[in-house]
Amino acid sequence: MSWSNGLLPQLRPHFLELVRAIQRLDPQARVTSAKRSSSEQARLYRRYLAGQSRYPVAPPGRSKHEQGRAIDIIANKRVLEAAGLAWERAGGRWGGRFNDDIHFEA
Ligand SMILES: [Zn+2]
């Protein structure tokens, strides 16, 4: 999966399994962001500061996306919540705790 390029190799199988599990419940689900460069993060952060982002965005240098440790998945809200709780039980962090239910990090 091309979206998984740049993720930490030891995390990639877990993110792939997470996305597969979500897509079984919501076939429309898709990954909208994974590894980001710091310039991409800066661009998204400027949009966020301008009020043009629906979800919170960390400043450049502060996002797990830049470390290849996070992905964003658009999916049905209930599916995201169930997946988020399972992700947390497995030791990950889910953005639903901070108004960012599309965000999964490890
Ligand atoms: Zn995210």
Backbone and ligand atoms as CSV (ligand in chain L), in Angstrom:
chain,resi,resn,atom,element,x,y,z
A,1,MET,N,N,0.841,-1.199,0.000
A,1,MET,CA,C,0.000,0.000,0.000
A,1,MET,C,C,0.871,1.241,0.000
A,2,SER,N,N,0.671,2.123,-0.980
A,2,SER,CA,C,1.576,3.262,-1.101
A,2,SER,C,C,1.447,4.220,0.082
A,3,TRP,N,N,0.273,4.315,0.685
A,3,TRP,CA,C,0.152,5.234,1.825
A,3,TRP,C,C,1.077,4.818,2.962
A,4,SER,N,N,1.462,3.533,2.992
A,4,SER,CA,C,2.273,3.065,4.123
A,4,SER,C,C,3.762,3.348,3.927
A,5,ASN,N,N,4.133,3.884,2.749
A,5,ASN,CA,C,5.541,4.260,2.534
A,5,ASN,C,C,5.958,5.311,3.559
A,6,GLY,N,N,7.105,5.098,4.154
A,6,GLY,CA,C,7.613,6.084,5.103
A,6,GLY,C,C,7.226,5.812,6.541
A,7,LEU,N,N,6.263,4.911,6.750
A,7,LEU,CA,C,5.957,4.535,8.139
A,7,LEU,C,C,7.113,3.711,8.692
A,8,LEU,N,N,7.300,3.757,9.998
A,8,LEU,CA,C,8.354,2.949,10.597
A,8,LEU,C,C,8.086,1.479,10.278
A,9,PRO,N,N,9.106,0.757,9.817
A,9,PRO,CA,C,8.898,-0.632,9.383
A,9,PRO,C,C,8.252,-1.519,10.454
A,10,GLN,N,N,8.621,-1.304,11.699
A,10,GLN,CA,C,8.063,-2.160,12.755
A,10,GLN,C,C,6.596,-1.840,13.042
A,11,LEU,N,N,6.148,-0.654,12.617
A,11,LEU,CA,C,4.749,-0.270,12.843
A,11,LEU,C,C,3.867,-0.561,11.643
A,12,ARG,N,N,4.474,-0.652,10.454
A,12,ARG,CA,C,3.692,-0.776,9.226
A,12,ARG,C,C,2.693,-1.938,9.276
A,13,PRO,N,N,3.087,-3.139,9.727
A,13,PRO,CA,C,2.102,-4.241,9.737
A,13,PRO,C,C,0.898,-3.953,10.635
A,14,HIS,N,N,1.140,-3.220,11.723
A,14,HIS,CA,C,0.038,-2.907,12.634
A,14,HIS,C,C,-0.923,-1.903,12.005
A,15,PHE,N,N,-0.358,-0.913,11.311
A,15,PHE,CA,C,-1.229,0.051,10.629
A,15,PHE,C,C,-1.989,-0.622,9.475
A,16,LEU,N,N,-1.319,-1.514,8.753
A,16,LEU,CA,C,-2.007,-2.223,7.663
A,16,LEU,C,C,-3.171,-3.045,8.215
A,17,GLU,N,N,-2.944,-3.724,9.325
A,17,GLU,CA,C,-4.006,-4.538,9.925
A,17,GLU,C,C,-5.148,-3.650,10.432
A,18,LEU,N,N,-4.793,-2.514,11.010
A,18,LEU,CA,C,-5.812,-1.569,11.479
A,18,LEU,C,C,-6.702,-1.130,10.316
A,19,VAL,N,N,-6.087,-0.749,9.210
A,19,VAL,CA,C,-6.856,-0.269,8.057
A,19,VAL,C,C,-7.714,-1.401,7.486
A,20,ARG,N,N,-7.145,-2.607,7.405
A,20,ARG,CA,C,-7.948,-3.747,6.928
A,20,ARG,C,C,-9.159,-3.981,7.819
A,21,ALA,N,N,-8.962,-3.908,9.130
A,21,ALA,CA,C,-10.066,-4.143,10.073
A,21,ALA,C,C,-11.143,-3.072,9.901
A,22,ILE,N,N,-10.728,-1.833,9.727
A,22,ILE,CA,C,-11.690,-0.744,9.544
A,22,ILE,C,C,-12.429,-0.906,8.221
A,23,GLN,N,N,-11.704,-1.301,7.168
A,23,GLN,CA,C,-12.348,-1.433,5.853
A,23,GLN,C,C,-13.300,-2.624,5.784
A,24,ARG,N,N,-13.085,-3.612,6.646
A,24,ARG,CA,C,-14.064,-4.716,6.702
A,24,ARG,C,C,-15.413,-4.193,7.183
A,25,LEU,N,N,-15.382,-3.211,8.114
A,25,LEU,CA,C,-16.609,-2.668,8.685
A,25,LEU,C,C,-17.154,-1.503,7.859
A,26,ASP,N,N,-16.278,-0.805,7.170
A,26,ASP,CA,C,-16.666,0.333,6.338
A,26,ASP,C,C,-15.824,0.318,5.062
A,27,PRO,N,N,-16.358,-0.298,4.019
A,27,PRO,CA,C,-15.595,-0.435,2.764
A,27,PRO,C,C,-15.189,0.911,2.146
A,28,GLN,N,N,-15.873,1.993,2.544
A,28,GLN,CA,C,-15.525,3.318,2.013
A,28,GLN,C,C,-14.329,3.939,2.721
A,29,ALA,N,N,-13.894,3.335,3.811
A,29,ALA,CA,C,-12.817,3.936,4.621
A,29,ALA,C,C,-11.552,4.081,3.791
A,30,ARG,N,N,-10.829,5.190,4.021
A,30,ARG,CA,C,-9.562,5.374,3.300
A,30,ARG,C,C,-8.587,6.186,4.139
A,31,VAL,N,N,-7.314,5.903,3.915
A,31,VAL,CA,C,-6.241,6.627,4.594
A,31,VAL,C,C,-6.040,7.961,3.881
A,32,THR,N,N,-6.085,9.046,4.631
A,32,THR,CA,C,-5.923,10.373,4.022
A,32,THR,C,C,-4.556,10.968,4.297
A,33,SER,N,N,-3.829,10.416,5.279
A,33,SER,CA,C,-2.497,10.955,5.571
A,33,SER,C,C,-1.725,9.906,6.359
A,34,ALA,N,N,-0.430,9.834,6.117
A,34,ALA,CA,C,0.418,8.933,6.909
A,34,ALA,C,C,1.718,9.671,7.198
A,35,LYS,N,N,2.837,9.208,6.630
A,35,LYS,CA,C,4.099,9.924,6.824
A,35,LYS,C,C,4.033,11.295,6.164
A,36,ARG,N,N,4.485,12.326,6.893
A,36,ARG,CA,C,4.532,13.687,6.334
A,36,ARG,C,C,5.943,14.246,6.479
A,37,SER,N,N,6.356,15.017,5.480
A,37,SER,CA,C,7.598,15.781,5.614
A,37,SER,C,C,7.321,16.970,6.541
A,38,SER,N,N,8.382,17.584,7.049
A,38,SER,CA,C,8.151,18.741,7.915
A,38,SER,C,C,7.567,19.902,7.116
A,39,SER,N,N,7.875,19.993,5.813
A,39,SER,CA,C,7.274,21.080,5.034
A,39,SER,C,C,5.779,20.835,4.818
A,40,GLU,N,N,5.412,19.567,4.636
A,40,GLU,CA,C,3.979,19.226,4.535
A,40,GLU,C,C,3.276,19.533,5.865
A,41,GLN,N,N,3.921,19.174,6.975
A,41,GLN,CA,C,3.323,19.461,8.280
A,41,GLN,C,C,3.159,20.972,8.466
A,42,ALA,N,N,4.165,21.736,8.044
A,42,ALA,CA,C,4.097,23.200,8.172
A,42,ALA,C,C,2.944,23.767,7.345
A,43,ARG,N,N,2.768,23.209,6.153
A,43,ARG,CA,C,1.666,23.674,5.290
A,43,ARG,C,C,0.312,23.397,5.950
A,44,LEU,N,N,0.164,22.156,6.484
A,44,LEU,CA,C,-1.092,21.797,7.142
A,44,LEU,C,C,-1.316,22.645,8.395
A,45,TYR,N,N,-0.229,22.950,9.095
A,45,TYR,CA,C,-0.349,23.750,10.324
A,45,TYR,C,C,-0.801,25.178,10.001
A,46,ARG,N,N,-0.254,25.734,8.913
A,46,ARG,CA,C,-0.695,27.077,8.504
A,46,ARG,C,C,-2.187,27.075,8.168
A,47,ARG,N,N,-2.632,26.032,7.491
A,47,ARG,CA,C,-4.075,25.924,7.176
A,47,ARG,C,C,-4.894,25.854,8.463
A,48,TYR,N,N,-4.393,25.060,9.404
A,48,TYR,CA,C,-5.090,24.915,10.691
A,48,TYR,C,C,-5.192,26.273,11.397
A,49,LEU,N,N,-4.080,27.003,11.448
A,49,LEU,CA,C,-4.083,28.313,12.111
A,49,LEU,C,C,-5.024,29.278,11.400
A,50,ALA,N,N,-5.198,29.093,10.105
A,50,ALA,CA,C,-6.095,29.963,9.334
A,50,ALA,C,C,-7.552,29.524,9.449
A,51,GLY,N,N,-7.795,28.486,10.270
A,51,GLY,CA,C,-9.168,28.036,10.461
A,51,GLY,C,C,-9.695,27.197,9.311
A,52,GLN,N,N,-8.788,26.637,8.512
A,52,GLN,CA,C,-9.202,25.878,7.331
A,52,GLN,C,C,-9.088,24.372,7.520
A,53,SER,N,N,-8.893,23.922,8.751
A,53,SER,CA,C,-8.766,22.491,8.998
A,53,SER,C,C,-9.863,22.025,9.941
A,54,ARG,N,N,-10.479,20.922,9.578
A,54,ARG,CA,C,-11.539,20.375,10.408
A,54,ARG,C,C,-10.967,19.691,11.648
A,55,TYR,N,N,-9.694,19.271,11.553
A,55,TYR,CA,C,-9.072,18.518,12.645
A,55,TYR,C,C,-7.864,19.276,13.174
A,56,PRO,N,N,-7.518,19.048,14.450
A,56,PRO,CA,C,-6.337,19.724,14.984
A,56,PRO,C,C,-5.061,19.292,14.251
A,57,VAL,N,N,-4.099,20.185,14.155
A,57,VAL,CA,C,-2.820,19.900,13.495
A,57,VAL,C,C,-1.695,20.379,14.418
A,58,ALA,N,N,-0.743,19.492,14.683
A,58,ALA,CA,C,0.394,19.859,15.527
A,58,ALA,C,C,1.369,20.731,14.750
A,59,PRO,N,N,2.111,21.596,15.459
A,59,PRO,CA,C,3.133,22.395,14.776
A,59,PRO,C,C,4.208,21.502,14.174
A,60,PRO,N,N,4.915,21.985,13.144
A,60,PRO,CA,C,6.007,21.193,12.565
A,60,PRO,C,C,7.022,20.818,13.641
A,61,GLY,N,N,7.503,19.580,13.574
A,61,GLY,CA,C,8.436,19.076,14.585
A,61,GLY,C,C,7.747,18.406,15.757
A,62,ARG,N,N,6.403,18.513,15.819
A,62,ARG,CA,C,5.675,17.982,16.973
A,62,ARG,C,C,4.684,16.886,16.592
A,63,SER,N,N,4.648,16.491,15.329
A,63,SER,CA,C,3.641,15.518,14.899
A,63,SER,C,C,4.245,14.133,14.742
A,64,LYS,N,N,3.492,13.136,15.198
A,64,LYS,CA,C,3.911,11.745,14.990
A,64,LYS,C,C,3.894,11.376,13.501
A,65,HIS,N,N,3.151,12.119,12.709
A,65,HIS,CA,C,3.166,11.869,11.263
A,65,HIS,C,C,4.566,12.071,10.688
A,66,GLU,N,N,5.271,13.074,11.197
A,66,GLU,CA,C,6.627,13.351,10.684
A,66,GLU,C,C,7.599,12.231,11.040
A,67,GLN,N,N,7.280,11.481,12.090
A,67,GLN,CA,C,8.145,10.371,12.519
A,67,GLN,C,C,7.737,9.049,11.880
A,68,GLY,N,N,6.697,9.062,11.046
A,68,GLY,CA,C,6.208,7.816,10.465
A,68,GLY,C,C,5.506,6.936,11.489
A,69,ARG,N,N,4.895,7.597,12.480
A,69,ARG,CA,C,4.262,6.869,13.580
A,69,ARG,C,C,2.763,7.124,13.666
A,70,ALA,N,N,2.149,7.676,12.619
A,70,ALA,CA,C,0.720,7.998,12.693
A,70,ALA,C,C,0.083,7.919,11.309
A,71,ILE,N,N,-1.204,7.578,11.308
A,71,ILE,CA,C,-1.997,7.650,10.082
A,71,ILE,C,C,-3.354,8.271,10.409
A,72,ASP,N,N,-3.976,8.873,9.405
A,72,ASP,CA,C,-5.335,9.391,9.512
A,72,ASP,C,C,-6.219,8.560,8.597
A,73,ILE,N,N,-7.393,8.181,9.094
A,73,ILE,CA,C,-8.329,7.362,8.331
A,73,ILE,C,C,-9.713,7.994,8.393
A,74,ILE,N,N,-10.253,8.303,7.223
A,74,ILE,CA,C,-11.642,8.751,7.147
A,74,ILE,C,C,-12.525,7.508,7.088
A,75,ALA,N,N,-13.484,7.422,7.991
A,75,ALA,CA,C,-14.396,6.277,8.012
A,75,ALA,C,C,-15.626,6.657,8.833
A,76,ASN,N,N,-16.580,5.768,8.817
A,76,ASN,CA,C,-17.770,5.930,9.643
A,76,ASN,C,C,-17.370,6.199,11.096
A,77,LYS,N,N,-18.042,7.152,11.726
A,77,LYS,CA,C,-17.666,7.594,13.072
A,77,LYS,C,C,-17.694,6.454,14.097
A,78,ARG,N,N,-18.725,5.632,14.036
A,78,ARG,CA,C,-18.807,4.522,15.002
A,78,ARG,C,C,-17.714,3.492,14.779
A,79,VAL,N,N,-17.392,3.274,13.514
A,79,VAL,CA,C,-16.315,2.334,13.193
A,79,VAL,C,C,-14.984,2.873,13.726
A,80,LEU,N,N,-14.771,4.194,13.539
A,80,LEU,CA,C,-13.535,4.796,14.052
A,80,LEU,C,C,-13.456,4.657,15.564
A,81,GLU,N,N,-14.583,4.842,16.228
A,81,GLU,CA,C,-14.576,4.760,17.692
A,81,GLU,C,C,-14.245,3.343,18.160
A,82,ALA,N,N,-14.884,2.356,17.532
A,82,ALA,CA,C,-14.589,0.964,17.906
A,82,ALA,C,C,-13.126,0.624,17.628
A,83,ALA,N,N,-12.636,1.084,16.478
A,83,ALA,CA,C,-11.239,0.817,16.127
A,83,ALA,C,C,-10.299,1.546,17.079
A,84,GLY,N,N,-10.669,2.759,17.452
A,84,GLY,CA,C,-9.840,3.540,18.368
A,84,GLY,C,C,-9.708,2.864,19.720
A,85,LEU,N,N,-10.816,2.340,20.229
A,85,LEU,CA,C,-10.757,1.663,21.529
A,85,LEU,C,C,-9.907,0.405,21.437
A,86,ALA,N,N,-10.042,-0.335,20.340
A,86,ALA,CA,C,-9.217,-1.540,20.157
A,86,ALA,C,C,-7.742,-1.168,20.015
A,87,TRP,N,N,-7.488,-0.073,19.287
A,87,TRP,CA,C,-6.106,0.406,19.100
A,87,TRP,C,C,-5.484,0.765,20.456
A,88,GLU,N,N,-6.269,1.424,21.296
A,88,GLU,CA,C,-5.778,1.784,22.634
A,88,GLU,C,C,-5.532,0.536,23.482
A,89,ARG,N,N,-6.426,-0.430,23.383
A,89,ARG,CA,C,-6.217,-1.667,24.161
A,89,ARG,C,C,-4.929,-2.357,23.737
A,90,ALA,N,N,-4.568,-2.186,22.463
A,90,ALA,CA,C,-3.335,-2.802,21.955
A,90,ALA,C,C,-2.106,-1.946,22.264
A,91,GLY,N,N,-2.319,-0.791,22.934
A,91,GLY,CA,C,-1.181,0.019,23.349
A,91,GLY,C,C,-0.940,1.265,22.518
A,92,GLY,N,N,-1.787,1.512,21.513
A,92,GLY,CA,C,-1.612,2.705,20.686
A,92,GLY,C,C,-2.340,3.902,21.267
A,93,ARG,N,N,-2.192,5.037,20.608
A,93,ARG,CA,C,-2.927,6.247,20.997
A,93,ARG,C,C,-3.909,6.591,19.886
A,94,TRP,N,N,-5.122,6.950,20.313
A,94,TRP,CA,C,-6.173,7.295,19.359
A,94,TRP,C,C,-6.560,8.759,19.551
A,95,GLY,N,N,-6.682,9.466,18.422
A,95,GLY,CA,C,-6.971,10.898,18.470
A,95,GLY,C,C,-8.367,11.256,18.919
A,96,GLY,N,N,-9.255,10.285,19.013
A,96,GLY,CA,C,-10.600,10.568,19.491
A,96,GLY,C,C,-10.609,11.188,20.877
A,97,ARG,N,N,-9.498,11.021,21.601
A,97,ARG,CA,C,-9.377,11.640,22.938
A,97,ARG,C,C,-9.133,13.125,22.850
A,98,PHE,N,N,-8.686,13.606,21.699
A,98,PHE,CA,C,-8.415,15.035,21.561
A,98,PHE,C,C,-9.018,15.579,20.260
A,99,ASN,N,N,-10.308,15.205,20.060
A,99,ASN,CA,C,-11.088,15.830,18.987
A,99,ASN,C,C,-10.528,15.542,17.589
A,100,ASP,N,N,-9.901,14.367,17.436
A,100,ASP,CA,C,-9.219,14.035,16.185
A,100,ASP,C,C,-9.428,12.535,15.931
A,101,ASP,N,N,-10.697,12.146,15.727
A,101,ASP,CA,C,-10.995,10.698,15.724
A,101,ASP,C,C,-10.465,9.952,14.505
A,102,ILE,N,N,-9.940,10.665,13.515
A,102,ILE,CA,C,-9.349,10.008,12.339
A,102,ILE,C,C,-7.887,9.617,12.565
A,103,HIS,N,N,-7.331,10.033,13.699
A,103,HIS,CA,C,-5.883,9.934,13.930
A,103,HIS,C,C,-5.535,8.735,14.819
A,104,PHE,N,N,-4.615,7.904,14.321
A,104,PHE,CA,C,-4.119,6.751,15.079
A,104,PHE,C,C,-2.604,6.813,15.102
A,105,GLU,N,N,-2.023,6.701,16.288
A,105,GLU,CA,C,-0.559,6.765,16.357
A,105,GLU,C,C,0.000,5.714,17.286
A,106,ALA,N,N,1.278,5.435,17.115
A,106,ALA,CA,C,1.938,4.412,17.931
A,106,ALA,C,C,3.349,4.889,18.266
L,1,ZN,ZN,ZN,-3.164,12.525,12.245
